[in-house]
Amino acid sequence: MQYIFILGRNPELSKEEVFCYLKKEEFKVLSSGDFESAVLVDIDKELEAKAIDKLGGIIGIGKVLCKINVKELEAKKIYYGTENKIIYVIWNFAKNNSYNKVSDYLKKRFKEEKLKASEKPLTGYLELQDGNHVKISSGLIDEEYFVTDDYFGKIIERSDYKNLEERDMKKPERRESLAISPRLAKIMINLSMTKKGETLLDPFCGIGVILQEALLQGMNVVGVDKDERAISGARKNLEWKRFNKEDYKLINDDSSRLGQARAQAIATEPELGEKFKSLPSNEQINNIINNYEKLMFRVLSNLKNKVSGRIVFTAPLVKDHRKNRKGCDITTIAQRLNLRIVKNFPEFRENQIIGREIFILAKA
């Protein structure tokens, strides 16, 4: 089975999320191919329905229908809808003439099927983390297809941003400047490789964004925070979603001194430092970095033997007066604790003074 995953604004992070998701869901990747803003994978079985709901960094998922030749195209049913008038787009990931071939073929095919079909260009733009832009679909579109050099397929699932926004904005307790987004929470959960039925620990759970997203995927969770108000807010949010209380545990405690709390993995966002309206001084940046490193050394030292799998967390990535970004020395922390850095990814927007760096750690 061949699928294409359309990557979000941080392509390298999104691609890593895809492969972590496939591995933890026990798909065997037979082959893969990279494009500027997508990855094509050949896996041993079909994706589950609404797989995209478990992915935070993916815009859409497409399924390959056939190779690009007339015989195979003719053998495939392309339009399953009932409306006689449709608007469609074609995502072009080809470097050869495949797009023109497919575009001409679809126009002819739809005309023969007596459909009033109009192809529209991709009119939306997504700004990537590196400042470049890629075209994406936008507006009222009925059908979405894609082409690569060799294959033709259909976009079968799109990320439901409206649902994500409602989940984020309508929860009873919000901390806009402190809580991460559901999108990033899902990415970190996938990077942690936690499976359904396993337990995920968030030692800086705040109001429970990561906990909520993990519970939605059928995991058990333990949330810890030394701020009693945060724990109270997390409880309200989890009760609002009517999760089974046997599936989650909330602890008001300091994670550097936490006792019994066994889990398969950790996914968390610690305090990244105070919020600045203007670029901080070097002294302020050093204070943020030093305080964070001391905190994480204590917490990881306490928790590393309480989890059997990965430890995924964010660290501050601070912009200085030269518009460079300074991060934390996680390498030294990992070495001292006999952990290894699997991978790390910057995650920020250009206008953010304090961005993030996502680290994946495992036992050495």
C-alpha positions in Angstrom: 0.0 0.0 0.0 1.4 3.3 -1.0 0.6 6.6 0.7 1.8 10.2 0.5 2.0 12.3 3.6 1.9 16.1 2.9 4.2 17.7 5.4 3.5 20.8 7.5 5.5 23.9 8.2 8.5 22.0 9.7 9.1 19.3 7.1 11.9 17.4 8.8 10.0 17.2 12.1 6.8 16.2 10.2 8.7 13.5 8.3 10.1 12.1 11.6 6.7 12.1 13.1 5.4 10.0 10.2 8.0 7.3 10.5 7.6 7.2 14.3 3.9 6.8 13.9 4.2 4.0 11.4 6.7 2.2 13.5 4.7 2.4 16.8 1.6 1.3 14.9 3.6 -1.7 13.6 3.6 -0.9 9.9 6.5 -2.2 7.9 7.9 0.4 5.6 9.0 -1.3 2.4 10.3 1.8 0.7 10.0 5.6 0.9 10.7 8.6 -1.2 11.1 12.3 -0.3 9.7 15.4 -2.0 10.0 19.0 -1.1 6.9 19.0 1.1 5.8 15.4 1.2 7.0 11.8 1.8 5.8 8.8 -0.2 5.8 5.5 1.7 5.1 1.9 0.7 3.8 0.0 3.7 2.7 -3.6 4.2 -1.0 -2.9 5.1 -3.7 -0.2 4.8 -3.7 2.8 7.1 -6.5 2.9 9.7 -9.4 5.3 9.0 -8.8 8.8 10.2 -5.1 8.1 10.7 -4.5 11.8 10.3 -6.3 12.5 13.5 -3.2 11.0 15.3 -0.7 13.2 13.4 0.0 16.8 14.3 2.4 17.8 11.6 0.6 16.5 8.5 -1.6 18.5 6.2 -3.1 15.6 4.3 -2.7 11.9 3.4 -3.1 10.6 -0.1 -3.4 7.1 -1.4 -1.7 5.9 -4.6 -4.3 4.6 -7.1 -2.2 3.5 -10.0 0.9 4.2 -12.1 0.6 7.0 -14.6 -0.4 5.2 -17.9 -3.7 5.3 -19.7 -4.4 1.5 -19.2 -4.1 1.7 -15.4 -5.9 5.0 -15.2 -8.8 3.7 -17.3 -9.1 0.7 -14.9 -9.6 2.9 -11.9 -12.7 4.6 -10.7 -11.6 8.2 -9.9 -14.7 10.1 -8.8 -17.0 8.5 -6.2 -19.2 11.5 -5.5 -22.8 12.1 -6.5 -22.6 15.8 -7.5 -22.5 16.5 -11.2 -20.5 19.7 -10.8 -17.1 19.5 -9.0 -14.0 21.6 -8.5 -10.7 19.7 -8.1 -7.0 20.3 -7.6 -3.9 18.3 -8.4 -1.0 18.4 -6.0 2.1 18.2 -8.2 5.1 16.4 -6.8 6.5 15.4 -10.2 9.7 16.6 -11.8 8.8 15.2 -15.2 5.7 15.7 -17.4 3.4 13.6 -15.3 1.3 16.5 -14.1 0.4 17.7 -17.6 -0.4 14.1 -18.6 -2.7 13.6 -15.7 -4.3 17.0 -16.0 -5.2 16.4 -19.7 -6.4 12.9 -18.9 -8.7 14.0 -16.1 -10.3 16.8 -18.2 -11.0 14.3 -20.9 -12.2 11.6 -18.5 -14.6 13.8 -16.6 -16.0 15.2 -19.9 -16.7 11.6 -21.1 -18.4 10.9 -17.7 -20.5 14.0 -18.3 -19.2 15.8 -15.2 -18.9 19.5 -15.1 -15.5 19.4 -13.6 -13.1 22.3 -13.2 -9.5 22.0 -12.2 -8.2 24.9 -10.0 -4.6 25.7 -9.1 -3.3 25.4 -5.6 -3.9 29.0 -4.4 -2.9 28.7 -0.7 0.6 29.2 0.6 2.3 27.7 3.6 5.3 29.4 5.1 7.9 26.9 6.2 10.1 27.2 9.2 13.1 28.1 6.9 11.1 31.0 5.4 10.4 29.4 2.1 6.8 29.0 0.9 5.0 26.0 -0.7 1.6 26.0 -2.4 -1.3 24.2 -0.7 -5.0 23.8 -1.5 -7.5 26.4 -0.2 -11.0 27.4 -0.7 -14.0 25.3 -1.7 -12.6 22.1 -3.3 -14.5 19.0 -3.9 -11.7 16.5 -4.8 -8.0 16.5 -4.4 -5.6 14.4 -6.4 -1.8 14.2 -6.6 0.9 13.1 -9.0 4.5 12.1 -8.6 6.9 11.1 -11.5 5.3 7.6 -11.6 2.1 7.6 -9.6 -1.4 9.1 -9.5 -3.4 9.1 -6.4 -6.1 10.8 -4.3 -6.0 12.8 -1.1 -8.1 10.8 1.2 -7.8 12.6 4.5 -7.1 16.3 5.5 -6.2 17.6 8.9 -9.3 18.9 10.7 -7.9 22.3 11.9 -11.4 23.5 12.9 -11.7 20.6 15.4 -8.3 21.2 16.8 -9.0 24.8 17.3 -12.3 24.1 19.0 -10.6 21.6 21.3 -8.0 24.2 22.2 -10.1 27.3 22.5 -13.2 25.9 24.1 -11.7 23.9 27.0 -12.6 25.4 30.4 -9.1 26.2 31.5 -6.6 27.9 29.1 -3.2 29.4 29.5 -2.5 31.0 26.2 1.1 32.0 26.9 2.1 28.8 28.6 0.4 25.8 27.0 1.5 24.1 23.8 -0.9 23.5 20.9 -2.7 20.2 20.4 -0.8 20.0 17.1 2.6 20.0 18.7 1.3 17.7 21.5 0.4 15.1 18.9 3.8 15.4 17.3 5.6 14.8 20.6 3.4 11.9 21.5 4.3 10.2 18.2 8.0 10.9 18.7 7.7 9.2 22.1 6.5 6.0 20.3 3.9 5.5 23.0 1.3 2.9 21.9 -2.4 2.6 22.7 -2.9 1.1 26.2 0.6 2.1 27.3 1.3 4.9 29.9 2.7 8.3 29.0 4.2 10.5 31.7 4.1 14.3 31.5 6.2 15.7 34.3 5.3 19.4 33.5 1.7 18.7 32.5 0.3 22.3 33.0 -3.4 22.3 32.1 -3.1 18.9 30.4 -2.8 19.5 26.6 -0.4 16.5 26.0 -2.5 14.4 28.5 -5.7 15.1 26.5 -4.2 14.3 23.1 -2.7 11.0 24.5 -6.0 10.0 26.1 -7.8 10.6 22.8 -5.5 8.0 21.3 -6.3 5.4 23.9 -3.2 5.8 26.1 -3.1 6.0 29.9 -1.4 9.1 31.3 0.2 10.5 34.4 0.4 14.2 34.7 2.6 16.0 37.2 3.0 19.7 38.0 4.2 21.5 41.1 1.6 24.3 40.4 -1.6 23.4 42.2 -3.6 25.7 39.9 -2.3 23.9 36.8 -3.3 20.5 38.2 -6.7 21.9 39.0 -7.0 23.2 35.4 -5.9 19.9 34.0 -8.5 18.1 36.0 -11.2 20.4 34.7 -10.1 20.0 31.1 -10.0 16.2 31.3 -13.3 16.1 33.0 -14.7 18.4 30.3 -13.7 15.7 27.7 -15.3 13.0 29.9 -12.3 10.8 29.9 -12.5 7.7 32.1 -10.9 8.7 35.4 -9.2 5.3 35.6 -7.1 6.2 32.5 -5.4 9.2 34.0 -3.7 10.3 37.2 -2.8 13.9 38.2 -0.2 14.6 40.8 0.6 17.9 42.4 4.4 17.5 43.0 7.9 18.5 42.0 9.0 16.1 39.2 12.6 16.3 40.5 11.4 14.6 43.7 8.6 12.5 42.4 8.3 9.0 43.8 6.5 6.1 42.1 5.3 7.0 38.6 6.1 4.2 36.1 5.5 4.8 32.4 6.6 3.6 29.0 7.7 7.1 27.8 7.8 10.8 28.6 6.5 13.7 26.5 6.6 17.1 28.1 7.1 20.9 27.8 8.9 22.4 30.8 8.9 26.1 31.5 10.9 27.7 28.7 11.5 31.0 30.4 9.9 34.3 30.9 8.1 36.0 28.0 9.8 39.0 26.4 8.3 41.8 24.4 11.8 42.8 23.1 15.0 40.8 22.5 16.6 39.8 25.8 20.2 40.7 26.8 22.9 38.0 26.7 22.7 37.9 30.5 19.0 37.2 30.4 19.5 34.5 27.8 22.2 32.9 29.9 19.9 32.9 32.9 17.1 31.2 31.0 19.5 28.6 29.6 21.3 27.9 32.9 18.0 27.7 34.9 16.5 25.3 32.4 19.6 23.0 32.2 19.7 22.7 36.0 16.0 22.0 36.2 16.1 19.3 33.5 19.2 17.6 34.9 17.4 17.2 38.3 14.2 16.0 36.7 15.8 13.6 34.2 18.0 12.2 36.9 15.0 11.4 38.9 12.8 10.1 36.1 15.1 8.3 33.7 14.7 4.9 35.5 11.0 5.3 35.8 10.4 5.0 32.1 11.3 2.1 29.8 11.2 4.0 26.5 11.8 7.4 25.0 12.0 10.8 26.7 10.7 13.7 24.5 10.8 17.3 25.7 11.1 20.8 24.5 13.9 23.2 25.4 14.2 27.0 24.9 15.7 28.3 21.7 16.2 32.1 22.4 16.7 34.8 19.8 19.5 37.3 20.6 20.2 40.8 19.4 22.0 39.4 16.3 18.8 37.4 15.4 20.7 34.2 16.1 19.1 31.5 18.4 20.8 30.0 21.4 19.8 26.7 22.7 20.6 24.4 25.7 23.5 22.0 26.2 21.4 18.8 26.3 24.4 16.8 25.0 26.3 17.2 28.3 23.1 16.5 30.4 22.5 13.3 28.4 26.1 12.1 28.7 26.1 12.7 32.5 22.9 10.7 32.8 23.9 7.9 30.5 21.3 8.9 27.9 21.7 9.4 24.2 20.2 12.0 21.9 18.2 10.2 19.2 17.4 13.4 17.3 16.5 17.0 17.9 14.5 19.5 15.9 14.1 23.3 16.1 10.5 24.4 16.2 9.8 28.1 16.1 8.2 31.0 14.2 10.4 33.8 13.0 8.6 36.4 15.2 9.0 34.3 18.4 11.7 35.4 20.8 11.6 32.2 22.7 11.2 29.2 20.3 11.6 25.5 21.0 14.0 22.7 20.3 12.5 19.3 20.5 14.8 16.5 21.9 14.3 12.8 21.7 16.3 10.9 24.3 16.8 7.2 24.9 18.8 5.1 27.2 22.4 4.6 26.1 
